Structures are given as C-alpha cells and as structure tokens.
Amino acid sequence: MAYVISDECVSCGTCAENCPVGAISEGESHYEINPDECVDCGTCAEGCPTGAISQQ
C-alpha cells in the first residue's frame, strides 16, 4: 500500500528530501507521492513534522 499526503501538508519538503526512491514531488496544493514509485518504506511518514502522511 502506497503512502498518501493529506491536506495537512505545509509543503516543507522534508518528505521529498528523505524519500530514498524520489517518489515525492511538489504538487499543485501540497506534496504528492507517486504510488507507482513508492516502495512503502515509511521514511516520509516518520519525518513529516505535521503528520500529514499515512498509508492508504
């Protein structure tokens, strides 16, 4: 199951910096995770300061 980023995201970029496979990019309103590239490691969720990332 891929991780997803909710509207709680403040676009700090921490998740994108920490993603080992580069599956996270800046979207229109907040960062987004490409589910086809996500390897479900959870690094993004662990580092998110607002808790905006969870498993789908």
mmCIF file of the N, C-alpha and C atoms, coordinates in Angstrom:
data_MODEL
# 
_entry.id   MODEL 
# 
loop_
_atom_site.group_PDB 
_atom_site.id 
_atom_site.type_symbol 
_atom_site.label_atom_id 
_atom_site.label_alt_id 
_atom_site.label_comp_id 
_atom_site.label_asym_id 
_atom_site.label_entity_id 
_atom_site.label_seq_id 
_atom_site.pdbx_PDB_ins_code 
_atom_site.Cartn_x 
_atom_site.Cartn_y 
_atom_site.Cartn_z 
_atom_site.occupancy 
_atom_site.B_iso_or_equiv 
_atom_site.pdbx_formal_charge 
_atom_site.auth_seq_id 
_atom_site.auth_comp_id 
_atom_site.auth_asym_id 
_atom_site.auth_atom_id 
_atom_site.pdbx_PDB_model_num 
ATOM 1   N N  . MET A 1 1  ? 0.829  -1.189 0.000  1.00 0.00 ? 1  MET A N  1 
ATOM 2   C CA . MET A 1 1  ? 0.000  0.000  0.000  1.00 0.00 ? 1  MET A CA 1 
ATOM 3   C C  . MET A 1 1  ? 0.870  1.248  0.000  1.00 0.00 ? 1  MET A C  1 
ATOM 4   N N  . ALA A 1 2  ? 0.645  2.116  -0.922 1.00 0.00 ? 2  ALA A N  1 
ATOM 5   C CA . ALA A 1 2  ? 1.413  3.354  -1.001 1.00 0.00 ? 2  ALA A CA 1 
ATOM 6   C C  . ALA A 1 2  ? 0.973  4.326  0.076  1.00 0.00 ? 2  ALA A C  1 
ATOM 7   N N  . TYR A 1 3  ? 1.872  5.216  0.415  1.00 0.00 ? 3  TYR A N  1 
ATOM 8   C CA . TYR A 1 3  ? 1.557  6.281  1.359  1.00 0.00 ? 3  TYR A CA 1 
ATOM 9   C C  . TYR A 1 3  ? 0.908  7.433  0.606  1.00 0.00 ? 3  TYR A C  1 
ATOM 10  N N  . VAL A 1 4  ? 0.124  8.231  1.308  1.00 0.00 ? 4  VAL A N  1 
ATOM 11  C CA . VAL A 1 4  ? -0.520 9.406  0.727  1.00 0.00 ? 4  VAL A CA 1 
ATOM 12  C C  . VAL A 1 4  ? -0.297 10.604 1.639  1.00 0.00 ? 4  VAL A C  1 
ATOM 13  N N  . ILE A 1 5  ? -0.346 11.785 1.060  1.00 0.00 ? 5  ILE A N  1 
ATOM 14  C CA . ILE A 1 5  ? -0.161 13.023 1.806  1.00 0.00 ? 5  ILE A CA 1 
ATOM 15  C C  . ILE A 1 5  ? -1.491 13.765 1.839  1.00 0.00 ? 5  ILE A C  1 
ATOM 16  N N  . SER A 1 6  ? -1.935 14.122 3.041  1.00 0.00 ? 6  SER A N  1 
ATOM 17  C CA . SER A 1 6  ? -3.226 14.801 3.212  1.00 0.00 ? 6  SER A CA 1 
ATOM 18  C C  . SER A 1 6  ? -3.076 16.322 3.076  1.00 0.00 ? 6  SER A C  1 
ATOM 19  N N  . ASP A 1 7  ? -4.191 17.009 3.191  1.00 0.00 ? 7  ASP A N  1 
ATOM 20  C CA . ASP A 1 7  ? -4.199 18.467 3.107  1.00 0.00 ? 7  ASP A CA 1 
ATOM 21  C C  . ASP A 1 7  ? -3.534 19.131 4.305  1.00 0.00 ? 7  ASP A C  1 
ATOM 22  N N  . GLU A 1 8  ? -3.138 18.340 5.303  1.00 0.00 ? 8  GLU A N  1 
ATOM 23  C CA . GLU A 1 8  ? -2.412 18.876 6.459  1.00 0.00 ? 8  GLU A CA 1 
ATOM 24  C C  . GLU A 1 8  ? -0.986 19.276 6.078  1.00 0.00 ? 8  GLU A C  1 
ATOM 25  N N  . CYS A 1 9  ? -0.547 18.873 4.906  1.00 0.00 ? 9  CYS A N  1 
ATOM 26  C CA . CYS A 1 9  ? 0.798  19.169 4.408  1.00 0.00 ? 9  CYS A CA 1 
ATOM 27  C C  . CYS A 1 9  ? 1.023  20.673 4.318  1.00 0.00 ? 9  CYS A C  1 
ATOM 28  N N  . VAL A 1 10 ? 2.175  21.119 4.837  1.00 0.00 ? 10 VAL A N  1 
ATOM 29  C CA . VAL A 1 10 ? 2.530  22.538 4.785  1.00 0.00 ? 10 VAL A CA 1 
ATOM 30  C C  . VAL A 1 10 ? 3.616  22.802 3.734  1.00 0.00 ? 10 VAL A C  1 
ATOM 31  N N  . SER A 1 11 ? 3.869  21.819 2.887  1.00 0.00 ? 11 SER A N  1 
ATOM 32  C CA . SER A 1 11 ? 4.835  21.923 1.785  1.00 0.00 ? 11 SER A CA 1 
ATOM 33  C C  . SER A 1 11 ? 6.246  22.292 2.242  1.00 0.00 ? 11 SER A C  1 
ATOM 34  N N  . CYS A 1 12 ? 6.692  21.688 3.334  1.00 0.00 ? 12 CYS A N  1 
ATOM 35  C CA . CYS A 1 12 ? 8.042  21.972 3.831  1.00 0.00 ? 12 CYS A CA 1 
ATOM 36  C C  . CYS A 1 12 ? 9.114  21.246 3.023  1.00 0.00 ? 12 CYS A C  1 
ATOM 37  N N  . GLY A 1 13 ? 8.752  20.138 2.362  1.00 0.00 ? 13 GLY A N  1 
ATOM 38  C CA . GLY A 1 13 ? 9.682  19.404 1.524  1.00 0.00 ? 13 GLY A CA 1 
ATOM 39  C C  . GLY A 1 13 ? 10.493 18.338 2.230  1.00 0.00 ? 13 GLY A C  1 
ATOM 40  N N  . THR A 1 14 ? 10.293 18.171 3.536  1.00 0.00 ? 14 THR A N  1 
ATOM 41  C CA . THR A 1 14 ? 11.046 17.175 4.290  1.00 0.00 ? 14 THR A CA 1 
ATOM 42  C C  . THR A 1 14 ? 10.843 15.776 3.719  1.00 0.00 ? 14 THR A C  1 
ATOM 43  N N  . CYS A 1 15 ? 9.633  15.449 3.357  1.00 0.00 ? 15 CYS A N  1 
ATOM 44  C CA . CYS A 1 15 ? 9.334  14.115 2.824  1.00 0.00 ? 15 CYS A CA 1 
ATOM 45  C C  . CYS A 1 15 ? 10.085 13.853 1.522  1.00 0.00 ? 15 CYS A C  1 
ATOM 46  N N  . ALA A 1 16 ? 10.096 14.835 0.635  1.00 0.00 ? 16 ALA A N  1 
ATOM 47  C CA . ALA A 1 16 ? 10.773 14.673 -0.656 1.00 0.00 ? 16 ALA A CA 1 
ATOM 48  C C  . ALA A 1 16 ? 12.273 14.515 -0.455 1.00 0.00 ? 16 ALA A C  1 
ATOM 49  N N  . GLU A 1 17 ? 12.836 15.239 0.490  1.00 0.00 ? 17 GLU A N  1 
ATOM 50  C CA . GLU A 1 17 ? 14.270 15.143 0.778  1.00 0.00 ? 17 GLU A CA 1 
ATOM 51  C C  . GLU A 1 17 ? 14.631 13.774 1.327  1.00 0.00 ? 17 GLU A C  1 
ATOM 52  N N  . ASN A 1 18 ? 13.731 13.170 2.091  1.00 0.00 ? 18 ASN A N  1 
ATOM 53  C CA . ASN A 1 18 ? 14.012 11.899 2.755  1.00 0.00 ? 18 ASN A CA 1 
ATOM 54  C C  . ASN A 1 18 ? 13.630 10.663 1.938  1.00 0.00 ? 18 ASN A C  1 
ATOM 55  N N  . CYS A 1 19 ? 12.864 10.827 0.882  1.00 0.00 ? 19 CYS A N  1 
ATOM 56  C CA . CYS A 1 19 ? 12.405 9.673  0.097  1.00 0.00 ? 19 CYS A CA 1 
ATOM 57  C C  . CYS A 1 19 ? 13.580 9.030  -0.646 1.00 0.00 ? 19 CYS A C  1 
ATOM 58  N N  . PRO A 1 20 ? 13.879 7.763  -0.356 1.00 0.00 ? 20 PRO A N  1 
ATOM 59  C CA . PRO A 1 20 ? 15.030 7.109  -0.985 1.00 0.00 ? 20 PRO A CA 1 
ATOM 60  C C  . PRO A 1 20 ? 14.862 6.779  -2.464 1.00 0.00 ? 20 PRO A C  1 
ATOM 61  N N  . VAL A 1 21 ? 13.626 6.812  -2.964 1.00 0.00 ? 21 VAL A N  1 
ATOM 62  C CA . VAL A 1 21 ? 13.406 6.474  -4.375 1.00 0.00 ? 21 VAL A CA 1 
ATOM 63  C C  . VAL A 1 21 ? 12.890 7.650  -5.205 1.00 0.00 ? 21 VAL A C  1 
ATOM 64  N N  . GLY A 1 22 ? 12.786 8.828  -4.600 1.00 0.00 ? 22 GLY A N  1 
ATOM 65  C CA . GLY A 1 22 ? 12.344 10.009 -5.343 1.00 0.00 ? 22 GLY A CA 1 
ATOM 66  C C  . GLY A 1 22 ? 10.897 9.960  -5.782 1.00 0.00 ? 22 GLY A C  1 
ATOM 67  N N  . ALA A 1 23 ? 10.037 9.335  -4.976 1.00 0.00 ? 23 ALA A N  1 
ATOM 68  C CA . ALA A 1 23 ? 8.631  9.177  -5.349 1.00 0.00 ? 23 ALA A CA 1 
ATOM 69  C C  . ALA A 1 23 ? 7.768  10.376 -4.968 1.00 0.00 ? 23 ALA A C  1 
ATOM 70  N N  . ILE A 1 24 ? 8.354  11.392 -4.336 1.00 0.00 ? 24 ILE A N  1 
ATOM 71  C CA . ILE A 1 24 ? 7.575  12.529 -3.845 1.00 0.00 ? 24 ILE A CA 1 
ATOM 72  C C  . ILE A 1 24 ? 7.977  13.788 -4.598 1.00 0.00 ? 24 ILE A C  1 
ATOM 73  N N  . SER A 1 25 ? 6.962  14.530 -5.042 1.00 0.00 ? 25 SER A N  1 
ATOM 74  C CA . SER A 1 25 ? 7.216  15.787 -5.746 1.00 0.00 ? 25 SER A CA 1 
ATOM 75  C C  . SER A 1 25 ? 6.187  16.824 -5.318 1.00 0.00 ? 25 SER A C  1 
ATOM 76  N N  . GLU A 1 26 ? 6.506  18.077 -5.587 1.00 0.00 ? 26 GLU A N  1 
ATOM 77  C CA . GLU A 1 26 ? 5.606  19.156 -5.207 1.00 0.00 ? 26 GLU A CA 1 
ATOM 78  C C  . GLU A 1 26 ? 4.415  19.174 -6.160 1.00 0.00 ? 26 GLU A C  1 
ATOM 79  N N  . GLY A 1 27 ? 3.226  19.115 -5.574 1.00 0.00 ? 27 GLY A N  1 
ATOM 80  C CA . GLY A 1 27 ? 2.006  19.141 -6.365 1.00 0.00 ? 27 GLY A CA 1 
ATOM 81  C C  . GLY A 1 27 ? 1.419  20.535 -6.406 1.00 0.00 ? 27 GLY A C  1 
ATOM 82  N N  . GLU A 1 28 ? 0.200  20.631 -6.875 1.00 0.00 ? 28 GLU A N  1 
ATOM 83  C CA . GLU A 1 28 ? -0.459 21.923 -7.012 1.00 0.00 ? 28 GLU A CA 1 
ATOM 84  C C  . GLU A 1 28 ? -0.725 22.595 -5.671 1.00 0.00 ? 28 GLU A C  1 
ATOM 85  N N  . SER A 1 29 ? -1.243 21.839 -4.707 1.00 0.00 ? 29 SER A N  1 
ATOM 86  C CA . SER A 1 29 ? -1.570 22.436 -3.407 1.00 0.00 ? 29 SER A CA 1 
ATOM 87  C C  . SER A 1 29 ? -0.680 21.930 -2.279 1.00 0.00 ? 29 SER A C  1 
ATOM 88  N N  . HIS A 1 30 ? -0.047 20.764 -2.463 1.00 0.00 ? 30 HIS A N  1 
ATOM 89  C CA . HIS A 1 30 ? 0.889  20.214 -1.481 1.00 0.00 ? 30 HIS A CA 1 
ATOM 90  C C  . HIS A 1 30 ? 1.699  19.108 -2.145 1.00 0.00 ? 30 HIS A C  1 
ATOM 91  N N  . TYR A 1 31 ? 2.657  18.564 -1.421 1.00 0.00 ? 31 TYR A N  1 
ATOM 92  C CA . TYR A 1 31 ? 3.479  17.493 -1.982 1.00 0.00 ? 31 TYR A CA 1 
ATOM 93  C C  . TYR A 1 31 ? 2.616  16.259 -2.249 1.00 0.00 ? 31 TYR A C  1 
ATOM 94  N N  . GLU A 1 32 ? 3.040  15.451 -3.225 1.00 0.00 ? 32 GLU A N  1 
ATOM 95  C CA . GLU A 1 32 ? 2.288  14.255 -3.612 1.00 0.00 ? 32 GLU A CA 1 
ATOM 96  C C  . GLU A 1 32 ? 3.244  13.080 -3.770 1.00 0.00 ? 32 GLU A C  1 
ATOM 97  N N  . ILE A 1 33 ? 2.739  11.885 -3.487 1.00 0.00 ? 33 ILE A N  1 
ATOM 98  C CA . ILE A 1 33 ? 3.524  10.664 -3.617 1.00 0.00 ? 33 ILE A CA 1 
ATOM 99  C C  . ILE A 1 33 ? 3.033  9.882  -4.832 1.00 0.00 ? 33 ILE A C  1 
ATOM 100 N N  . ASN A 1 34 ? 3.951  9.526  -5.713 1.00 0.00 ? 34 ASN A N  1 
ATOM 101 C CA . ASN A 1 34 ? 3.607  8.715  -6.873 1.00 0.00 ? 34 ASN A CA 1 
ATOM 102 C C  . ASN A 1 34 ? 3.475  7.266  -6.394 1.00 0.00 ? 34 ASN A C  1 
ATOM 103 N N  . PRO A 1 35 ? 2.268  6.702  -6.409 1.00 0.00 ? 35 PRO A N  1 
ATOM 104 C CA . PRO A 1 35 ? 2.066  5.348  -5.888 1.00 0.00 ? 35 PRO A CA 1 
ATOM 105 C C  . PRO A 1 35 ? 2.798  4.264  -6.683 1.00 0.00 ? 35 PRO A C  1 
ATOM 106 N N  . ASP A 1 36 ? 3.119  4.543  -7.931 1.00 0.00 ? 36 ASP A N  1 
ATOM 107 C CA . ASP A 1 36 ? 3.835  3.568  -8.747 1.00 0.00 ? 36 ASP A CA 1 
ATOM 108 C C  . ASP A 1 36 ? 5.321  3.502  -8.396 1.00 0.00 ? 36 ASP A C  1 
ATOM 109 N N  . GLU A 1 37 ? 5.841  4.577  -7.790 1.00 0.00 ? 37 GLU A N  1 
ATOM 110 C CA . GLU A 1 37 ? 7.255  4.629  -7.427 1.00 0.00 ? 37 GLU A CA 1 
ATOM 111 C C  . GLU A 1 37 ? 7.483  4.366  -5.944 1.00 0.00 ? 37 GLU A C  1 
ATOM 112 N N  . CYS A 1 38 ? 6.462  4.560  -5.124 1.00 0.00 ? 38 CYS A N  1 
ATOM 113 C CA . CYS A 1 38 ? 6.570  4.388  -3.673 1.00 0.00 ? 38 CYS A CA 1 
ATOM 114 C C  . CYS A 1 38 ? 6.868  2.928  -3.333 1.00 0.00 ? 38 CYS A C  1 
ATOM 115 N N  . VAL A 1 39 ? 7.854  2.716  -2.446 1.00 0.00 ? 39 VAL A N  1 
ATOM 116 C CA . VAL A 1 39 ? 8.227  1.360  -2.041 1.00 0.00 ? 39 VAL A CA 1 
ATOM 117 C C  . VAL A 1 39 ? 7.748  1.048  -0.618 1.00 0.00 ? 39 VAL A C  1 
ATOM 118 N N  . ASP A 1 40 ? 6.860  1.865  -0.088 1.00 0.00 ? 40 ASP A N  1 
ATOM 119 C CA . ASP A 1 40 ? 6.240  1.648  1.225  1.00 0.00 ? 40 ASP A CA 1 
ATOM 120 C C  . ASP A 1 40 ? 7.235  1.537  2.375  1.00 0.00 ? 40 ASP A C  1 
ATOM 121 N N  . CYS A 1 41 ? 8.297  2.300  2.339  1.00 0.00 ? 41 CYS A N  1 
ATOM 122 C CA . CYS A 1 41 ? 9.304  2.205  3.395  1.00 0.00 ? 41 CYS A CA 1 
ATOM 123 C C  . CYS A 1 41 ? 8.916  2.994  4.641  1.00 0.00 ? 41 CYS A C  1 
ATOM 124 N N  . GLY A 1 42 ? 8.071  4.033  4.490  1.00 0.00 ? 42 GLY A N  1 
ATOM 125 C CA . GLY A 1 42 ? 7.606  4.809  5.627  1.00 0.00 ? 42 GLY A CA 1 
ATOM 126 C C  . GLY A 1 42 ? 8.521  5.937  6.068  1.00 0.00 ? 42 GLY A C  1 
ATOM 127 N N  . THR A 1 43 ? 9.629  6.122  5.385  1.00 0.00 ? 43 THR A N  1 
ATOM 128 C CA . THR A 1 43 ? 10.561 7.181  5.754  1.00 0.00 ? 43 THR A CA 1 
ATOM 129 C C  . THR A 1 43 ? 9.896  8.554  5.697  1.00 0.00 ? 43 THR A C  1 
ATOM 130 N N  . CYS A 1 44 ? 9.054  8.764  4.736  1.00 0.00 ? 44 CYS A N  1 
ATOM 131 C CA . CYS A 1 44 ? 8.382  10.056 4.598  1.00 0.00 ? 44 CYS A CA 1 
ATOM 132 C C  . CYS A 1 44 ? 7.465  10.333 5.788  1.00 0.00 ? 44 CYS A C  1 
ATOM 133 N N  . ALA A 1 45 ? 6.704  9.335  6.185  1.00 0.00 ? 45 ALA A N  1 
ATOM 134 C CA . ALA A 1 45 ? 5.768  9.496  7.302  1.00 0.00 ? 45 ALA A CA 1 
ATOM 135 C C  . ALA A 1 45 ? 6.504  9.739  8.613  1.00 0.00 ? 45 ALA A C  1 
ATOM 136 N N  . GLU A 1 46 ? 7.625  9.052  8.806  1.00 0.00 ? 46 GLU A N  1 
ATOM 137 C CA . GLU A 1 46 ? 8.404  9.208  10.028 1.00 0.00 ? 46 GLU A CA 1 
ATOM 138 C C  . GLU A 1 46 ? 8.962  10.618 10.166 1.00 0.00 ? 46 GLU A C  1 
ATOM 139 N N  . GLY A 1 47 ? 9.311  11.243 9.047  1.00 0.00 ? 47 GLY A N  1 
ATOM 140 C CA . GLY A 1 47 ? 9.929  12.565 9.085  1.00 0.00 ? 47 GLY A CA 1 
ATOM 141 C C  . GLY A 1 47 ? 8.971  13.731 8.947  1.00 0.00 ? 47 GLY A C  1 
ATOM 142 N N  . CYS A 1 48 ? 7.710  13.466 8.682  1.00 0.00 ? 48 CYS A N  1 
ATOM 143 C CA . CYS A 1 48 ? 6.753  14.555 8.453  1.00 0.00 ? 48 CYS A CA 1 
ATOM 144 C C  . CYS A 1 48 ? 6.436  15.282 9.769  1.00 0.00 ? 48 CYS A C  1 
ATOM 145 N N  . PRO A 1 49 ? 6.733  16.594 9.829  1.00 0.00 ? 49 PRO A N  1 
ATOM 146 C CA . PRO A 1 49 ? 6.507  17.347 11.073 1.00 0.00 ? 49 PRO A CA 1 
ATOM 147 C C  . PRO A 1 49 ? 5.027  17.591 11.401 1.00 0.00 ? 49 PRO A C  1 
ATOM 148 N N  . THR A 1 50 ? 4.143  17.451 10.417 1.00 0.00 ? 50 THR A N  1 
ATOM 149 C CA . THR A 1 50 ? 2.723  17.702 10.677 1.00 0.00 ? 50 THR A CA 1 
ATOM 150 C C  . THR A 1 50 ? 1.888  16.428 10.721 1.00 0.00 ? 50 THR A C  1 
ATOM 151 N N  . GLY A 1 51 ? 2.506  15.275 10.477 1.00 0.00 ? 51 GLY A N  1 
ATOM 152 C CA . GLY A 1 51 ? 1.779  14.021 10.482 1.00 0.00 ? 51 GLY A CA 1 
ATOM 153 C C  . GLY A 1 51 ? 0.804  13.888 9.323  1.00 0.00 ? 51 GLY A C  1 
ATOM 154 N N  . ALA A 1 52 ? 1.120  14.539 8.216  1.00 0.00 ? 52 ALA A N  1 
ATOM 155 C CA . ALA A 1 52 ? 0.223  14.572 7.062  1.00 0.00 ? 52 ALA A CA 1 
ATOM 156 C C  . ALA A 1 52 ? 0.333  13.342 6.165  1.00 0.00 ? 52 ALA A C  1 
ATOM 157 N N  . ILE A 1 53 ? 1.240  12.421 6.483  1.00 0.00 ? 53 ILE A N  1 
ATOM 158 C CA . ILE A 1 53 ? 1.449  11.261 5.615  1.00 0.00 ? 53 ILE A CA 1 
ATOM 159 C C  . ILE A 1 53 ? 1.003  9.983  6.317  1.00 0.00 ? 53 ILE A C  1 
ATOM 160 N N  . SER A 1 54 ? 0.203  9.194  5.594  1.00 0.00 ? 54 SER A N  1 
ATOM 161 C CA . SER A 1 54 ? -0.273 7.927  6.148  1.00 0.00 ? 54 SER A CA 1 
ATOM 162 C C  . SER A 1 54 ? -0.388 6.898  5.035  1.00 0.00 ? 54 SER A C  1 
ATOM 163 N N  . GLN A 1 55 ? -0.522 5.628  5.441  1.00 0.00 ? 55 GLN A N  1 
ATOM 164 C CA . GLN A 1 55 ? -0.725 4.586  4.438  1.00 0.00 ? 55 GLN A CA 1 
ATOM 165 C C  . GLN A 1 55 ? -2.158 4.617  3.956  1.00 0.00 ? 55 GLN A C  1 
ATOM 166 N N  . GLN A 1 56 ? -2.325 4.399  2.684  1.00 0.00 ? 56 GLN A N  1 
ATOM 167 C CA . GLN A 1 56 ? -3.645 4.419  2.057  1.00 0.00 ? 56 GLN A CA 1 
ATOM 168 C C  . GLN A 1 56 ? -4.406 3.183  2.395  1.00 0.00 ? 56 GLN A C  1 
# 
